[in-house]
């Protein structure tokens, strides 16, 4: 009963979307790559965002590095994780250790990851949380555990949630325009519905600096 849709839902299978597109429905997807004449993609530039995050955290820092992942069915999470690990290899030095902790983009998984990190903590560490929700959960746990954010644990998130600027210290994060993401997606759908030419598009990312990543700390 619809002409088209904008989809941001990892539980909606790509095969189902292709079936709808085959029947003539117009779709704009925000969370996967699909090649089909009736489907357009408006994706975040997760690769650039993850690269910026790792470069910002690793500048002048030697020590253990943690990456807190998203759920396994998240396209954004997969791309951010793959890119972060690739970028970390460029900075790898003897003795450095890279740890990957499974998360699910919820605050509770951030708290659980922070408990694991705190139990193993011996020297300052850097943490790339693949979204801000999990970073907020880590703030909650580390504060109770007596580890100082920005000194003992250096954290950067992704998504630039509004609450990040009110955290103490301010959460460093990867930013993008949510308004533009939605408006571009709507524009693509309208053009598809009117059979006008339109291409896939990328929404660019940038770094928001914050006190959660203080001036470089040398752990060794």
C-alpha positions in Angstrom: 0.0 0.0 0.0 3.0 2.3 -0.3 5.0 3.7 -3.2 8.4 3.8 -1.5 10.2 3.8 1.8 13.3 5.0 3.6 14.8 2.0 5.5 17.2 2.1 8.6 16.5 -1.3 10.2 19.1 -4.1 10.4 16.3 -6.7 11.0 14.8 -5.9 7.5 16.7 -8.3 5.2 18.3 -7.2 2.0 16.6 -10.0 0.2 13.2 -8.7 1.2 14.1 -5.3 0.0 15.2 -6.6 -3.3 11.9 -8.4 -3.7 10.0 -5.2 -3.0 12.2 -3.3 -5.5 11.7 -6.0 -8.1 7.9 -5.3 -7.8 8.5 -1.7 -8.6 8.7 -0.1 -5.1 11.2 2.6 -4.6 13.6 2.3 -1.6 16.3 4.4 0.0 18.5 2.5 2.4 20.6 4.1 5.1 22.4 1.0 6.6 23.6 -1.3 3.8 24.9 -1.5 0.3 22.4 -2.8 -2.3 22.7 -2.5 -6.1 19.3 -2.3 -7.7 17.7 0.2 -10.1 14.9 1.0 -7.7 17.2 1.4 -4.6 19.5 4.2 -3.6 21.9 4.4 -0.7 22.6 7.3 1.6 25.3 6.0 3.9 27.4 7.6 6.6 31.1 7.8 5.8 31.9 5.3 8.6 35.4 4.6 7.2 36.5 8.3 7.4 34.9 8.7 10.8 36.6 5.6 12.3 39.9 6.6 10.8 39.6 10.1 12.3 38.7 8.6 15.7 41.7 6.2 15.8 44.1 8.9 14.6 42.9 11.3 17.3 43.2 8.7 20.0 46.6 7.3 18.9 48.4 10.6 18.4 51.3 10.5 20.8 49.9 7.6 22.8 51.6 4.2 23.3 49.6 1.6 25.2 46.7 -0.7 25.2 43.8 0.2 22.8 40.3 -1.1 23.1 37.5 -1.1 20.5 33.9 -1.6 21.7 31.9 -3.1 18.9 28.2 -2.8 17.9 25.8 -5.7 17.3 26.8 -8.2 14.6 24.0 -7.3 12.3 24.9 -3.6 12.2 26.3 -2.4 8.9 27.7 0.8 10.4 29.2 -1.2 13.3 31.0 -3.6 11.0 32.5 -0.9 8.8 33.7 1.1 11.8 35.3 -2.0 13.4 37.0 -3.1 10.2 38.4 0.3 9.5 39.5 0.9 13.1 41.5 -2.4 13.1 43.1 -1.6 9.8 44.1 1.9 11.0 45.4 0.6 14.3 47.9 -1.6 12.4 49.5 1.5 11.0 50.3 2.6 14.6 51.2 -0.8 16.0 54.3 -0.9 18.0 56.0 -3.7 19.9 54.2 -4.3 23.2 51.0 -2.6 22.2 47.9 -4.7 22.6 44.6 -4.3 20.7 41.5 -5.6 22.5 38.1 -6.0 20.8 35.1 -6.2 23.2 31.7 -7.1 21.9 28.9 -4.6 22.5 25.4 -3.9 21.3 25.2 -0.1 21.0 23.3 0.0 24.4 24.6 1.8 27.5 24.5 -1.4 29.5 27.1 -3.0 27.2 29.3 0.0 27.8 29.1 -0.5 31.5 30.0 -4.2 31.1 33.0 -3.4 28.9 34.2 -0.8 31.3 34.1 -3.4 34.1 36.3 -5.6 32.1 38.7 -2.8 31.2 38.9 -1.7 34.8 39.6 -5.2 36.1 42.6 -5.4 33.7 43.8 -1.7 34.1 47.4 -1.2 34.9 48.2 2.0 32.9 46.4 4.5 30.8 44.4 3.0 27.9 42.5 4.4 24.8 39.0 3.3 23.9 37.1 3.7 20.7 33.4 3.1 21.4 31.6 2.6 18.1 28.7 4.7 19.4 28.0 7.3 22.1 25.5 5.2 24.0 28.1 2.7 25.0 30.6 5.5 25.8 28.0 7.0 28.2 27.7 3.6 29.9 31.5 3.5 30.3 31.5 7.0 31.9 29.0 5.7 34.5 31.1 2.7 35.4 34.6 4.4 35.3 33.4 7.2 37.5 32.3 4.7 40.2 35.5 2.7 39.8 37.7 5.7 40.5 39.4 5.9 37.0 39.7 9.4 35.7 38.3 9.8 32.1 40.8 11.7 30.0 43.7 10.6 32.1 43.4 6.9 33.0 41.0 6.0 30.3 40.8 8.0 27.1 37.4 7.6 25.2 36.0 8.6 21.9 32.5 7.8 20.7 30.5 8.0 17.5 27.2 9.9 16.6 27.6 13.1 18.6 24.6 12.6 20.8 23.5 15.9 22.5 24.2 14.6 25.9 27.9 14.3 25.1 28.6 18.0 25.5 27.1 17.9 29.0 29.3 15.0 30.2 32.3 15.9 32.4 34.7 15.9 30.7 33.1 16.5 27.4 32.9 13.3 25.3 35.0 13.4 22.2 33.0 11.9 19.3 32.5 11.5 15.6 29.9 13.9 14.2 27.7 14.0 11.1 24.6 16.0 10.2 21.5 13.9 11.1 19.4 16.6 9.5 21.2 16.2 6.2 21.2 12.5 6.4 17.4 12.5 6.6 16.8 15.3 4.1 19.1 13.8 1.5 17.3 10.4 1.9 13.9 12.1 1.4 15.2 13.9 -1.7 16.4 10.6 -3.2 13.1 9.0 -2.6 11.1 11.8 -4.2 13.3 11.6 -7.3 13.0 7.9 -7.5 9.2 8.2 -7.3 9.2 10.7 -10.1 11.7 8.6 -12.1 14.3 11.4 -12.0 18.0 10.5 -12.1 19.7 10.3 -8.7 22.8 8.7 -7.4 23.9 7.1 -4.2 25.4 9.6 -1.6 27.7 9.7 1.3 27.2 11.8 4.5 30.5 13.1 5.7 31.9 12.9 9.2 34.1 15.0 11.4 35.7 15.0 14.9 34.3 16.8 17.9 37.2 17.1 20.3 36.6 16.8 24.0 38.2 16.3 27.4 37.7 12.6 27.3 40.8 12.6 25.1 43.2 14.9 26.9 46.7 15.9 25.7 48.8 12.8 24.8 49.6 10.4 27.7 52.7 8.3 27.4 52.1 5.0 29.1 55.6 3.7 28.5 
